Amino acid sequence: MAISLAFGALISLICGLDRVAILQIMISRPIVAAPLTALALGEPLIGLQIGVMVEFLWLARLPVGAAVPPDDTQVAIASSVLAIVLGRTLNVSGIELLLLCLLIAIPLGKVGQYFDHYARQYNVRLIKQVDLALDRGSLMGAEFQHLRGLTSFSLASIGTYAIVVLGGLLIVPFLWPLLQQSLSHSSAWIQLALPLVGIAVILGTINVSRAITLFCASFCMSFLLMWLV
């Protein structure tokens, strides 16, 4: 378990920095981050299932400009780690445990919004330090402040991952015996509901003239999800 959690932490750090701080080559998107995490832990299909559902939920809420949505990257990564680690620990397989891990991780991902907000506020103060360093002609001093800014985003990502994972490790084993039977009956509806909620959010934020095309594409993706399961 410790090795799996460490691998997840490393991926959460890399993908968390890609989200807003560096590179931005889109590996932070849930549809990429979750399968990447699950592949490192030997269960790529679990990551793909989680990534599709989380991607739909957050597709219309991007961390662009001043917008600070809940951390979808860490939700996708942490829920993938939880589903794999707890599946092995509890000797359970199936979509029911995956969905429970995801449903626990989604509200905990709200913590990432606060961490990201604090990191941005901290980095705003660093701008003054950069200006002072440049006035002194110290390029090394300015570079050091830049690295401090990256560190704040790194801590925000790792902190969110840690809270979601630790919360899941405490909550899921307690709820699993109580909800296992209910989830076995409702898992198909939950799988359908999550993408449909995401589609509804997308349709509410796009140009009406493009709504039909996007709705059809999303509808096809929902059927793809059910086929994968």
KETIVEX-773817 format. One line per field, with one value per residue: x, y, z of N, C-alpha, C, O in turn; residue number from 0. Coordinates in nm, 3 decimals. Layout:
REM KETIVEX-773817
n.c1	X,... $
n.c2	Y,... $
n.c3	Z,... $
ca.c1	X,... $
ca.c2	Y,... $
ca.c3	Z,... $
c.c1	X,... $
c.c2	Y,... $
c.c3	Z,... $
o.c1	X,... $
o.c2	Y,... $
o.c3	Z,... $
pos	NUM,... $
REM end
This chain:
REM KETIVEX-773817
n.c1	0.082,0.192,0.382,0.217,0.068,0.276,0.359,0.125,0.132,0.358,0.276,0.058,0.185,0.333,0.129,-0.030,0.129,0.135,-0.119,-0.162,0.082,0.329,0.441,0.171,0.061,-0.160,-0.169,-0.276,-0.547,-0.838,-0.905,-0.665,-0.488,-0.597,-0.604,-0.325,-0.225,-0.348,-0.239,0.028,-0.006,-0.088,-0.355,-0.504,-0.764,-0.940,-0.858,-0.925,-1.205,-1.271,-1.150,-1.300,-1.554,-1.499,-1.387,-1.605,-1.761,-1.611,-1.549,-1.641,-1.541,-1.267,-0.933,-0.871,-0.737,-0.869,-1.035,-1.101,-1.160,-1.279,-1.028,-0.999,-0.805,-0.663,-0.876,-0.935,-0.692,-0.653,-0.890,-0.857,-0.628,-0.732,-0.940,-0.793,-0.604,-0.770,-0.931,-0.755,-0.684,-0.927,-0.997,-1.176,-1.350,-1.480,-1.730,-1.868,-1.714,-1.535,-1.704,-1.790,-1.550,-1.502,-1.726,-1.678,-1.438,-1.498,-1.644,-1.440,-1.249,-1.299,-1.137,-0.903,-0.961,-0.949,-0.680,-0.549,-0.633,-0.510,-0.242,-0.219,-0.265,-0.043,0.160,0.114,0.213,0.479,0.556,0.630,0.869,1.018,1.036,1.191,1.427,1.508,1.548,1.774,1.941,1.969,1.951,1.948,1.814,1.557,1.497,1.490,1.259,1.074,1.096,0.999,0.734,0.657,0.687,0.479,0.250,0.308,0.289,0.019,-0.099,-0.002,-0.100,-0.380,-0.412,-0.325,-0.518,-0.756,-0.695,-0.633,-0.875,-1.045,-0.936,-1.010,-1.290,-1.412,-1.366,-1.529,-1.786,-1.827,-1.922,-2.180,-2.298,-2.259,-2.450,-2.654,-2.519,-2.465,-2.709,-2.763,-2.548,-2.531,-2.706,-2.582,-2.342,-2.442,-2.560,-2.356,-2.198,-2.412,-2.482,-2.250,-2.269,-2.501,-2.408,-2.216,-2.374,-2.511,-2.326,-2.231,-2.232,-2.547,-2.581,-2.394,-2.469,-2.614,-2.437,-2.234,-2.383,-2.457,-2.204,-2.130,-2.329,-2.264,-2.020,-2.106,-2.232,-2.005,-1.869,-2.039,-2.007,-1.739,-1.743 $
n.c2	-0.121,0.126,0.179,0.209,0.434,0.618,0.624,0.731,0.984,1.098,1.115,1.283,1.517,1.586,1.607,1.795,2.027,2.064,2.153,2.434,2.563,2.491,2.386,2.274,2.072,1.925,1.683,1.694,1.676,1.494,1.272,1.190,1.190,1.009,0.745,0.730,0.720,0.482,0.302,0.302,0.167,-0.075,-0.122,-0.019,0.004,0.074,0.336,0.455,0.437,0.597,0.838,0.916,0.970,1.175,1.368,1.452,1.573,1.798,1.931,2.175,2.351,2.508,2.578,2.866,3.186,3.391,3.200,2.945,2.639,2.339,2.086,1.891,1.728,1.609,1.477,1.282,1.138,1.060,0.914,0.703,0.580,0.511,0.330,0.119,0.047,-0.003,-0.196,-0.410,-0.441,-0.494,-0.708,-0.693,-0.652,-0.478,-0.247,-0.122,-0.060,0.116,0.330,0.413,0.505,0.717,0.882,0.957,1.094,1.315,1.530,1.582,1.688,1.954,2.075,2.118,2.345,2.550,2.526,2.581,2.843,2.971,2.926,3.082,3.337,3.357,3.353,3.592,3.778,3.722,3.849,4.111,4.063,3.963,4.192,4.357,4.208,4.224,4.499,4.519,4.397,4.127,3.837,3.574,3.594,3.664,3.433,3.252,3.330,3.261,2.983,2.942,3.004,2.788,2.590,2.645,2.578,2.310,2.212,2.261,2.080,1.827,1.838,1.838,1.589,1.421,1.467,1.382,1.112,1.013,1.071,0.906,0.652,0.631,0.659,0.502,0.214,0.196,0.263,0.079,-0.194,-0.122,-0.005,-0.168,-0.354,-0.182,-0.031,-0.224,-0.254,-0.002,0.088,0.095,0.303,0.517,0.532,0.620,0.858,1.037,1.112,1.232,1.449,1.600,1.652,1.809,2.035,2.125,2.185,2.399,2.602,2.658,2.782,2.803,2.722,2.528,2.329,2.096,1.932,1.889,1.767,1.527,1.412,1.381,1.210,0.980,0.926,0.855,0.611,0.475,0.465,0.296,0.067,0.008,-0.059 $
n.c3	0.000,0.079,-0.121,-0.345,-0.269,-0.262,-0.532,-0.638,-0.515,-0.635,-0.903,-0.867,-0.793,-1.026,-1.221,-1.093,-1.099,-1.373,-1.413,-1.367,-1.322,-1.463,-1.790,-1.885,-2.057,-2.065,-1.925,-1.682,-1.701,-1.602,-1.765,-1.857,-1.637,-1.446,-1.581,-1.623,-1.362,-1.269,-1.449,-1.369,-1.134,-1.216,-1.295,-1.537,-1.651,-1.446,-1.393,-1.637,-1.639,-1.415,-1.495,-1.722,-1.613,-1.423,-1.590,-1.748,-1.549,-1.475,-1.707,-1.799,-1.618,-1.584,-1.467,-1.537,-1.577,-1.329,-1.228,-0.995,-0.968,-0.790,-0.730,-0.983,-1.091,-0.875,-0.755,-0.948,-0.957,-0.686,-0.630,-0.806,-0.698,-0.448,-0.520,-0.629,-0.427,-0.201,-0.312,-0.335,-0.067,0.067,-0.076,-0.294,-0.598,-0.881,-1.008,-0.805,-0.570,-0.687,-0.761,-0.507,-0.395,-0.569,-0.525,-0.263,-0.294,-0.456,-0.309,-0.121,-0.284,-0.291,-0.108,-0.246,-0.393,-0.205,-0.121,-0.363,-0.400,-0.179,-0.249,-0.478,-0.373,-0.207,-0.400,-0.530,-0.350,-0.377,-0.607,-0.547,-0.416,-0.627,-0.788,-0.619,-0.614,-0.882,-0.901,-0.751,-0.920,-0.906,-1.049,-0.966,-0.726,-0.816,-0.958,-0.748,-0.610,-0.802,-0.795,-0.540,-0.584,-0.748,-0.559,-0.381,-0.531,-0.564,-0.301,-0.259,-0.437,-0.345,-0.086,-0.126,-0.252,-0.042,0.158,0.033,-0.016,0.244,0.373,0.222,0.283,0.546,0.546,0.339,0.396,0.622,0.527,0.325,0.398,0.470,0.247,0.034,-0.072,-0.158,-0.350,-0.540,-0.663,-0.762,-0.910,-1.193,-1.258,-1.130,-1.271,-1.515,-1.441,-1.355,-1.592,-1.731,-1.570,-1.600,-1.876,-1.880,-1.746,-1.926,-2.154,-2.053,-2.060,-2.312,-2.652,-2.804,-3.068,-3.105,-2.941,-3.007,-3.152,-2.960,-2.760,-2.884,-2.918,-2.649,-2.565,-2.708,-2.586,-2.334,-2.383,-2.464,-2.223,-2.073,-2.225,-2.182,-1.917 $
ca.c1	0.000,0.277,0.441,0.110,0.039,0.390,0.348,0.016,0.177,0.449,0.196,-0.024,0.273,0.364,0.006,-0.075,0.206,0.092,-0.253,-0.155,0.213,0.431,0.414,0.031,0.049,-0.290,-0.167,-0.351,-0.688,-0.873,-0.908,-0.526,-0.423,-0.646,-0.545,-0.181,-0.204,-0.389,-0.142,0.146,-0.041,-0.122,-0.498,-0.538,-0.907,-1.001,-0.828,-1.000,-1.344,-1.278,-1.114,-1.411,-1.662,-1.455,-1.368,-1.734,-1.810,-1.534,-1.504,-1.679,-1.483,-1.123,-0.858,-0.822,-0.745,-0.898,-1.124,-1.037,-1.257,-1.223,-0.914,-1.041,-0.687,-0.637,-0.990,-0.918,-0.576,-0.674,-0.995,-0.797,-0.543,-0.819,-1.010,-0.698,-0.547,-0.873,-0.975,-0.661,-0.687,-1.054,-1.019,-1.303,-1.337,-1.609,-1.757,-1.930,-1.611,-1.484,-1.799,-1.788,-1.427,-1.519,-1.825,-1.613,-1.330,-1.549,-1.657,-1.311,-1.173,-1.323,-1.020,-0.807,-0.997,-0.894,-0.535,-0.509,-0.656,-0.403,-0.117,-0.218,-0.247,0.098,0.245,0.098,0.307,0.615,0.586,0.704,1.006,1.085,1.068,1.303,1.548,1.549,1.600,1.911,2.019,1.993,1.871,1.934,1.708,1.430,1.473,1.454,1.118,0.999,1.093,0.906,0.599,0.631,0.674,0.346,0.157,0.339,0.231,-0.127,-0.136,0.024,-0.192,-0.512,-0.403,-0.314,-0.646,-0.854,-0.657,-0.650,-1.018,-1.100,-0.891,-1.084,-1.435,-1.460,-1.380,-1.641,-1.913,-1.841,-2.016,-2.315,-2.352,-2.226,-2.570,-2.723,-2.441,-2.478,-2.835,-2.772,-2.423,-2.554,-2.767,-2.481,-2.252,-2.509,-2.594,-2.239,-2.174,-2.526,-2.467,-2.146,-2.323,-2.593,-2.328,-2.154,-2.477,-2.550,-2.220,-2.181,-2.315,-2.660,-2.566,-2.306,-2.516,-2.659,-2.319,-2.167,-2.469,-2.445,-2.073,-2.134,-2.417,-2.185,-1.920,-2.175,-2.247,-1.871,-1.840,-2.112,-1.948,-1.612,-1.775 $
ca.c2	0.000,0.245,0.205,0.258,0.571,0.702,0.644,0.826,1.117,1.149,1.154,1.399,1.634,1.621,1.651,1.916,2.139,2.084,2.211,2.580,2.622,2.471,2.300,2.274,1.983,1.859,1.556,1.716,1.648,1.364,1.164,1.147,1.169,0.888,0.626,0.729,0.672,0.341,0.224,0.285,0.072,-0.204,-0.138,0.095,0.015,0.150,0.477,0.502,0.453,0.715,0.955,0.958,1.029,1.302,1.463,1.509,1.659,1.922,1.978,2.315,2.432,2.503,2.676,2.965,3.321,3.399,3.091,2.843,2.532,2.227,2.023,1.769,1.643,1.529,1.387,1.168,1.059,1.001,0.812,0.587,0.514,0.451,0.214,0.009,0.006,-0.063,-0.319,-0.515,-0.459,-0.555,-0.822,-0.661,-0.602,-0.440,-0.105,-0.066,0.003,0.229,0.440,0.463,0.585,0.841,0.966,1.013,1.183,1.437,1.641,1.614,1.768,2.096,2.124,2.165,2.480,2.641,2.521,2.652,2.985,3.018,2.926,3.198,3.456,3.358,3.387,3.735,3.850,3.699,3.942,4.224,4.018,3.956,4.330,4.403,4.138,4.280,4.633,4.500,4.332,3.989,3.741,3.455,3.622,3.655,3.291,3.186,3.360,3.180,2.847,2.945,2.998,2.650,2.511,2.665,2.496,2.170,2.180,2.259,1.954,1.715,1.849,1.793,1.444,1.356,1.475,1.296,0.972,0.978,1.069,0.785,0.535,0.625,0.657,0.395,0.084,0.202,0.267,-0.030,-0.299,-0.067,0.038,-0.263,-0.408,-0.074,0.005,-0.330,-0.233,0.132,0.127,0.129,0.436,0.616,0.546,0.699,0.990,1.125,1.177,1.317,1.575,1.676,1.698,1.918,2.154,2.171,2.245,2.527,2.702,2.671,2.848,2.717,2.669,2.411,2.240,1.966,1.853,1.848,1.673,1.398,1.356,1.340,1.092,0.866,0.896,0.786,0.472,0.417,0.435,0.176,-0.048,-0.025,-0.124 $
ca.c3	0.000,0.089,-0.253,-0.431,-0.228,-0.302,-0.676,-0.659,-0.474,-0.737,-1.021,-0.831,-0.796,-1.166,-1.288,-1.027,-1.154,-1.512,-1.415,-1.384,-1.292,-1.566,-1.905,-1.929,-2.174,-2.048,-1.851,-1.559,-1.721,-1.542,-1.864,-1.873,-1.508,-1.380,-1.642,-1.600,-1.225,-1.260,-1.525,-1.283,-1.028,-1.276,-1.320,-1.622,-1.680,-1.336,-1.416,-1.753,-1.596,-1.329,-1.572,-1.808,-1.532,-1.365,-1.699,-1.782,-1.441,-1.464,-1.838,-1.818,-1.511,-1.603,-1.387,-1.632,-1.524,-1.186,-1.189,-0.911,-0.940,-0.713,-0.798,-1.052,-1.113,-0.756,-0.737,-1.039,-0.916,-0.553,-0.636,-0.873,-0.600,-0.346,-0.574,-0.648,-0.298,-0.116,-0.377,-0.297,0.079,0.104,-0.166,-0.362,-0.734,-0.937,-1.023,-0.685,-0.487,-0.764,-0.749,-0.371,-0.381,-0.645,-0.457,-0.144,-0.335,-0.520,-0.214,-0.060,-0.380,-0.263,-0.034,-0.344,-0.432,-0.103,-0.128,-0.484,-0.374,-0.090,-0.324,-0.567,-0.289,-0.165,-0.514,-0.560,-0.264,-0.425,-0.717,-0.490,-0.390,-0.757,-0.828,-0.537,-0.658,-1.010,-0.875,-0.702,-1.024,-0.864,-1.125,-0.884,-0.629,-0.886,-0.988,-0.623,-0.585,-0.897,-0.742,-0.426,-0.640,-0.787,-0.436,-0.323,-0.609,-0.534,-0.171,-0.274,-0.503,-0.255,0.027,-0.169,-0.272,0.088,0.229,-0.034,0.006,0.386,0.399,0.162,0.357,0.671,0.526,0.251,0.465,0.716,0.454,0.228,0.438,0.482,0.118,-0.073,-0.133,-0.229,-0.468,-0.641,-0.734,-0.820,-0.976,-1.334,-1.265,-1.091,-1.386,-1.617,-1.388,-1.348,-1.721,-1.770,-1.496,-1.670,-2.005,-1.852,-1.714,-2.051,-2.238,-1.995,-2.071,-2.448,-2.752,-2.839,-3.203,-3.100,-2.836,-3.059,-3.185,-2.837,-2.690,-2.951,-2.884,-2.509,-2.556,-2.756,-2.485,-2.225,-2.424,-2.462,-2.083,-2.034,-2.295,-2.116,-1.791 $
c.c1	0.086,0.339,0.337,0.076,0.151,0.389,0.238,0.056,0.269,0.372,0.110,0.059,0.299,0.240,-0.047,-0.001,0.167,-0.040,-0.249,-0.012,0.313,0.375,0.273,0.017,-0.071,-0.283,-0.242,-0.499,-0.722,-0.868,-0.768,-0.466,-0.467,-0.594,-0.394,-0.148,-0.234,-0.293,-0.016,0.121,-0.091,-0.269,-0.548,-0.687,-0.980,-0.978,-0.906,-1.146,-1.360,-1.250,-1.226,-1.519,-1.621,-1.436,-1.498,-1.781,-1.740,-1.495,-1.534,-1.620,-1.332,-1.054,-0.790,-0.841,-0.767,-0.988,-1.046,-1.142,-1.196,-1.122,-0.955,-0.925,-0.663,-0.754,-0.974,-0.804,-0.603,-0.781,-0.945,-0.710,-0.628,-0.886,-0.916,-0.647,-0.651,-0.930,-0.885,-0.668,-0.812,-1.085,-1.154,-1.270,-1.475,-1.629,-1.810,-1.828,-1.553,-1.574,-1.800,-1.665,-1.441,-1.616,-1.771,-1.510,-1.382,-1.570,-1.526,-1.223,-1.195,-1.207,-0.917,-0.834,-0.939,-0.742,-0.483,-0.524,-0.546,-0.269,-0.108,-0.199,-0.102,0.188,0.231,0.195,0.451,0.655,0.665,0.849,1.085,1.126,1.187,1.433,1.598,1.603,1.743,2.002,2.049,1.899,1.849,1.823,1.571,1.395,1.432,1.307,1.028,0.987,1.004,0.761,0.562,0.612,0.535,0.241,0.182,0.276,0.079,-0.172,-0.118,-0.071,-0.332,-0.514,-0.404,-0.447,-0.750,-0.823,-0.679,-0.798,-1.084,-1.062,-0.965,-1.234,-1.482,-1.469,-1.496,-1.775,-1.934,-1.935,-2.161,-2.380,-2.328,-2.350,-2.644,-2.650,-2.452,-2.605,-2.837,-2.650,-2.444,-2.613,-2.668,-2.383,-2.313,-2.532,-2.475,-2.206,-2.288,-2.523,-2.362,-2.193,-2.415,-2.518,-2.266,-2.256,-2.521,-2.447,-2.171,-2.278,-2.425,-2.642,-2.477,-2.358,-2.551,-2.540,-2.251,-2.252,-2.457,-2.312,-2.070,-2.219,-2.342,-2.079,-1.982,-2.194,-2.112,-1.833,-1.911,-2.055,-1.818,-1.636,-1.829 $
c.c2	0.126,0.281,0.262,0.403,0.666,0.727,0.745,0.967,1.179,1.195,1.275,1.527,1.680,1.677,1.779,2.039,2.168,2.159,2.362,2.634,2.610,2.383,2.316,2.197,1.891,1.721,1.571,1.690,1.510,1.248,1.111,1.108,1.039,0.760,0.616,0.675,0.523,0.252,0.199,0.184,-0.060,-0.227,-0.025,0.112,0.093,0.300,0.534,0.527,0.579,0.842,1.006,1.028,1.164,1.408,1.530,1.608,1.795,1.981,2.125,2.407,2.418,2.607,2.779,3.104,3.318,3.286,2.985,2.737,2.429,2.148,1.889,1.674,1.551,1.436,1.263,1.078,0.987,0.892,0.687,0.509,0.443,0.323,0.094,-0.044,-0.063,-0.190,-0.436,-0.544,-0.534,-0.679,-0.810,-0.612,-0.567,-0.290,-0.042,0.005,0.125,0.350,0.498,0.549,0.719,0.935,1.025,1.118,1.316,1.550,1.679,1.698,1.916,2.158,2.181,2.306,2.582,2.643,2.599,2.803,3.043,3.024,3.047,3.327,3.469,3.402,3.533,3.817,3.832,3.794,4.062,4.186,4.006,4.095,4.383,4.337,4.194,4.422,4.626,4.437,4.187,3.895,3.612,3.473,3.613,3.510,3.215,3.209,3.280,3.036,2.837,2.938,2.858,2.560,2.525,2.584,2.347,2.127,2.174,2.127,1.835,1.718,1.801,1.642,1.371,1.356,1.384,1.149,0.931,0.975,0.945,0.660,0.519,0.600,0.534,0.259,0.081,0.193,0.144,-0.141,-0.251,-0.041,-0.062,-0.313,-0.302,-0.036,-0.100,-0.313,-0.100,0.173,0.167,0.268,0.545,0.640,0.632,0.842,1.085,1.189,1.270,1.450,1.663,1.731,1.816,2.047,2.212,2.244,2.381,2.636,2.725,2.748,2.752,2.652,2.545,2.304,2.101,1.877,1.801,1.748,1.534,1.331,1.305,1.216,0.967,0.827,0.823,0.638,0.401,0.378,0.307,0.051,-0.091,-0.097,-0.264 $
c.c3	0.000,-0.045,-0.348,-0.398,-0.269,-0.451,-0.708,-0.623,-0.578,-0.861,-0.990,-0.833,-0.939,-1.236,-1.225,-1.076,-1.298,-1.518,-1.438,-1.383,-1.406,-1.678,-1.961,-2.061,-2.159,-1.982,-1.719,-1.576,-1.666,-1.639,-1.893,-1.739,-1.441,-1.447,-1.622,-1.460,-1.214,-1.338,-1.442,-1.172,-1.083,-1.304,-1.410,-1.649,-1.571,-1.356,-1.533,-1.716,-1.510,-1.409,-1.659,-1.727,-1.474,-1.473,-1.738,-1.676,-1.439,-1.599,-1.859,-1.711,-1.514,-1.516,-1.477,-1.572,-1.374,-1.137,-1.110,-0.879,-0.846,-0.796,-0.859,-1.074,-0.995,-0.721,-0.822,-0.995,-0.784,-0.556,-0.708,-0.776,-0.494,-0.397,-0.588,-0.514,-0.211,-0.179,-0.341,-0.147,0.123,0.021,-0.237,-0.501,-0.785,-0.935,-0.895,-0.596,-0.558,-0.748,-0.609,-0.346,-0.452,-0.576,-0.328,-0.185,-0.390,-0.419,-0.145,-0.152,-0.364,-0.187,-0.130,-0.391,-0.334,-0.108,-0.249,-0.465,-0.285,-0.162,-0.416,-0.488,-0.244,-0.279,-0.555,-0.476,-0.310,-0.538,-0.665,-0.463,-0.520,-0.803,-0.749,-0.581,-0.790,-0.994,-0.825,-0.807,-0.994,-0.941,-1.045,-0.781,-0.693,-0.918,-0.862,-0.589,-0.679,-0.848,-0.619,-0.473,-0.685,-0.665,-0.376,-0.398,-0.584,-0.403,-0.178,-0.337,-0.410,-0.135,-0.007,-0.187,-0.138,0.161,0.166,-0.007,0.151,0.424,0.343,0.237,0.489,0.650,0.449,0.322,0.564,0.642,0.366,0.274,0.444,0.347,0.005,-0.146,-0.214,-0.357,-0.577,-0.723,-0.811,-0.901,-1.121,-1.348,-1.227,-1.205,-1.495,-1.570,-1.390,-1.482,-1.763,-1.696,-1.563,-1.802,-1.984,-1.821,-1.841,-2.139,-2.184,-2.013,-2.214,-2.535,-2.798,-2.975,-3.207,-3.005,-2.889,-3.089,-3.059,-2.760,-2.751,-2.919,-2.740,-2.490,-2.601,-2.654,-2.366,-2.258,-2.427,-2.320,-2.039,-2.100,-2.229,-1.985,-1.814 $
o.c1	0.056,0.347,0.367,0.058,0.126,0.415,0.255,0.019,0.260,0.400,0.092,0.009,0.286,0.246,-0.104,-0.061,0.165,-0.070,-0.325,0.012,0.377,0.274,0.256,-0.033,-0.084,-0.382,-0.269,-0.572,-0.643,-0.831,-0.752,-0.400,-0.385,-0.544,-0.341,-0.056,-0.156,-0.268,0.040,0.215,-0.132,-0.307,-0.627,-0.733,-1.072,-1.070,-0.948,-1.204,-1.453,-1.319,-1.246,-1.570,-1.701,-1.465,-1.503,-1.834,-1.803,-1.414,-1.459,-1.645,-1.276,-1.110,-0.668,-0.948,-0.693,-1.016,-0.939,-1.205,-1.075,-1.130,-0.947,-0.944,-0.644,-0.733,-0.995,-0.818,-0.579,-0.765,-0.986,-0.717,-0.598,-0.888,-0.956,-0.646,-0.625,-0.971,-0.933,-0.658,-0.806,-1.186,-1.233,-1.173,-1.576,-1.556,-1.799,-1.852,-1.526,-1.526,-1.810,-1.674,-1.398,-1.592,-1.814,-1.496,-1.317,-1.517,-1.504,-1.134,-1.118,-1.180,-0.850,-0.742,-0.887,-0.681,-0.385,-0.439,-0.494,-0.190,-0.002,-0.126,-0.046,0.282,0.325,0.253,0.535,0.773,0.757,0.940,1.205,1.237,1.275,1.537,1.719,1.695,1.825,2.122,2.142,1.784,1.744,1.747,1.477,1.280,1.350,1.239,0.919,0.881,0.940,0.677,0.449,0.531,0.479,0.152,0.088,0.217,0.017,-0.272,-0.208,-0.117,-0.395,-0.608,-0.474,-0.485,-0.824,-0.913,-0.737,-0.842,-1.168,-1.144,-0.981,-1.296,-1.579,-1.572,-1.555,-1.867,-2.048,-2.022,-2.254,-2.501,-2.373,-2.353,-2.691,-2.713,-2.447,-2.610,-2.905,-2.647,-2.382,-2.576,-2.669,-2.345,-2.242,-2.524,-2.491,-2.187,-2.264,-2.559,-2.382,-2.161,-2.411,-2.559,-2.264,-2.227,-2.563,-2.476,-2.080,-2.391,-2.399,-2.686,-2.483,-2.296,-2.520,-2.541,-2.213,-2.198,-2.449,-2.306,-2.015,-2.186,-2.355,-2.051,-1.917,-2.174,-2.104,-1.774,-1.850,-2.055,-1.790,-1.560,-1.862 $
o.c2	0.222,0.398,0.355,0.485,0.780,0.840,0.832,1.062,1.299,1.302,1.362,1.633,1.798,1.781,1.864,2.145,2.284,2.222,2.413,2.742,2.709,2.315,2.366,2.249,1.791,1.649,1.471,1.681,1.417,1.137,1.002,1.004,0.966,0.673,0.506,0.595,0.447,0.138,0.090,0.122,-0.147,-0.340,0.058,0.225,0.169,0.380,0.650,0.627,0.657,0.943,1.127,1.132,1.258,1.525,1.651,1.714,1.896,2.073,2.194,2.527,2.327,2.714,2.780,3.137,3.252,3.277,2.940,2.743,2.430,2.145,1.785,1.552,1.431,1.329,1.151,0.956,0.866,0.789,0.576,0.386,0.330,0.221,-0.019,-0.164,-0.168,-0.282,-0.547,-0.660,-0.625,-0.746,-0.904,-0.539,-0.621,-0.216,0.079,0.117,0.226,0.461,0.620,0.655,0.822,1.055,1.133,1.220,1.419,1.659,1.796,1.770,1.997,2.277,2.280,2.380,2.686,2.749,2.674,2.881,3.151,3.116,3.108,3.416,3.578,3.479,3.592,3.914,3.919,3.817,4.109,4.266,4.036,4.115,4.448,4.402,4.210,4.461,4.715,4.424,4.129,3.876,3.549,3.380,3.561,3.469,3.124,3.118,3.237,2.974,2.734,2.876,2.813,2.467,2.427,2.526,2.268,2.020,2.091,2.069,1.752,1.614,1.731,1.575,1.271,1.255,1.316,1.070,0.825,0.887,0.884,0.570,0.408,0.527,0.469,0.193,-0.024,0.125,0.109,-0.181,-0.329,-0.053,-0.040,-0.316,-0.329,-0.011,-0.067,-0.353,-0.088,0.284,0.262,0.343,0.654,0.754,0.708,0.936,1.203,1.311,1.374,1.553,1.783,1.844,1.913,2.155,2.333,2.351,2.468,2.753,2.805,2.776,2.635,2.539,2.467,2.198,2.000,1.758,1.684,1.655,1.434,1.211,1.199,1.129,0.861,0.708,0.738,0.552,0.282,0.273,0.220,-0.057,-0.210,-0.186,-0.334 $
o.c3	-0.071,-0.081,-0.423,-0.488,-0.307,-0.495,-0.793,-0.693,-0.607,-0.915,-1.076,-0.869,-0.970,-1.302,-1.295,-1.094,-1.340,-1.620,-1.520,-1.437,-1.441,-1.661,-2.072,-2.161,-2.230,-1.984,-1.652,-1.477,-1.682,-1.601,-1.947,-1.728,-1.385,-1.376,-1.606,-1.443,-1.158,-1.297,-1.445,-1.122,-1.006,-1.336,-1.365,-1.667,-1.601,-1.339,-1.529,-1.757,-1.531,-1.392,-1.670,-1.768,-1.475,-1.451,-1.759,-1.709,-1.406,-1.604,-1.929,-1.712,-1.453,-1.493,-1.491,-1.521,-1.300,-1.017,-1.153,-0.774,-0.824,-0.919,-0.792,-1.077,-1.011,-0.664,-0.775,-0.995,-0.773,-0.491,-0.674,-0.771,-0.457,-0.328,-0.561,-0.491,-0.153,-0.107,-0.318,-0.105,0.205,0.043,-0.240,-0.521,-0.738,-0.869,-0.878,-0.550,-0.494,-0.724,-0.593,-0.284,-0.400,-0.569,-0.287,-0.118,-0.373,-0.442,-0.115,-0.106,-0.417,-0.199,-0.099,-0.426,-0.374,-0.099,-0.239,-0.508,-0.313,-0.140,-0.430,-0.531,-0.242,-0.259,-0.608,-0.524,-0.285,-0.561,-0.732,-0.483,-0.523,-0.852,-0.806,-0.585,-0.809,-1.066,-0.852,-0.787,-1.049,-0.903,-1.056,-0.753,-0.632,-0.907,-0.868,-0.543,-0.642,-0.857,-0.597,-0.409,-0.663,-0.667,-0.326,-0.336,-0.582,-0.393,-0.111,-0.294,-0.397,-0.089,0.072,-0.142,-0.121,0.221,0.237,0.021,0.177,0.499,0.409,0.254,0.539,0.727,0.488,0.310,0.587,0.688,0.336,0.197,0.425,0.332,-0.107,-0.269,-0.324,-0.460,-0.696,-0.840,-0.913,-0.954,-1.169,-1.439,-1.285,-1.233,-1.561,-1.649,-1.424,-1.487,-1.823,-1.753,-1.581,-1.837,-2.060,-1.865,-1.859,-2.191,-2.261,-1.984,-2.235,-2.496,-2.827,-2.996,-3.302,-2.991,-2.825,-3.054,-3.052,-2.700,-2.679,-2.895,-2.712,-2.410,-2.540,-2.636,-2.305,-2.173,-2.397,-2.298,-1.977,-2.041,-2.219,-1.947,-1.718 $
pos	0,1,2,3,4,5,6,7,8,9,10,11,12,13,14,15,16,17,18,19,20,21,22,23,24,25,26,27,28,29,30,31,32,33,34,35,36,37,38,39,40,41,42,43,44,45,46,47,48,49,50,51,52,53,54,55,56,57,58,59,60,61,62,63,64,65,66,67,68,69,70,71,72,73,74,75,76,77,78,79,80,81,82,83,84,85,86,87,88,89,90,91,92,93,94,95,96,97,98,99,100,101,102,103,104,105,106,107,108,109,110,111,112,113,114,115,116,117,118,119,120,121,122,123,124,125,126,127,128,129,130,131,132,133,134,135,136,137,138,139,140,141,142,143,144,145,146,147,148,149,150,151,152,153,154,155,156,157,158,159,160,161,162,163,164,165,166,167,168,169,170,171,172,173,174,175,176,177,178,179,180,181,182,183,184,185,186,187,188,189,190,191,192,193,194,195,196,197,198,199,200,201,202,203,204,205,206,207,208,209,210,211,212,213,214,215,216,217,218,219,220,221,222,223,224,225,226,227,228 $
REM end
